[in-house]
């Protein structure tokens, strides 16, 4: 698939896990890449995931906030993108129960602000919206999978905000003839994942135990199952969705699910540790309403030529190697 010359992409939330991998991927394809960063007072850590490509982003990282329409209009006018990847959000499901209003504003209304900014500045811009498997809630098709046609019934404030974003994107696409594709991504991880997410929490914690830095690891629901893939594979899917002739909505998943207990056992076994000696559970890590099982059918996306390079095991191996090196 040929990429046009002089393509410019704008990534909201470029300094997150997905944003950093996507920026690297697009730069390798010859894009000029811009990104938005939300200001906070701990400036030295804000762009750590972008260290390897920072010289290529000089002058192209702009402070902006999805809750501030004027800042979005400003960065679009400066960068003049042909593609926008909306990855910024309050993205932690458990925290969304503690901050439901902020989650609705940033993850829900923030998307509407970006849509308005596109409509008002340049309706020809193609937009990718980061939708989520959390939108399905506990709805599962009879064959055990979730796909583009599975009814949406979220069980968290985060999931509810993502459903709003998903629907308003479809509405703007149809009402204003905009090119907007929703990527319904299932869980995707990497060494760059925040350590308050269960995969990196488990892997980092296990390595800390191995190195005798800590004595145990406390988790929530060990029986929940998730369809875990690698963020590197999933950012390729984001780009692929915007290279199509028409916008559409796509599930992105591996089609294989594992429980949190599976994750724990595999990680501790790799480190020659007996997980039962070190794992504790605490109700404070449980969600008020639990999402039990997630497993996605990405047949529609795979027809475009996408397939993951990582398995669950190779992804966790990479994360273990990372923490063994840096701790």
ABEGO torsion letter per residue (X at the ends): XBBBBGBBBBBBGAABAAAAAAAAAAAAAGBBBBBBBBBBABAAAAAAAAAAAAAAABGABBBBBAABAAAAAAAAAAAGBABBBBABBBABAAAAAABAAAAAAAAAAAAAAAAAAAAAABAABBBBBBBBAAAAEABBBAAGBBBAABBBBBABAAAAAAAAAAAAAAAAAAAAGBBBBBBBBBBBBEAABBAABAAAAAAAAAAAAAAGABABBBBBBAABBBBBBBAAAAAAAAAAAAABABBBBBBBBAGBBBBAAAAAAAAAAAAGBBAAAABBBBAAABBABBBABBBBBAAAAAAAGBBBABBAAAAAAAAAAAAAAAX
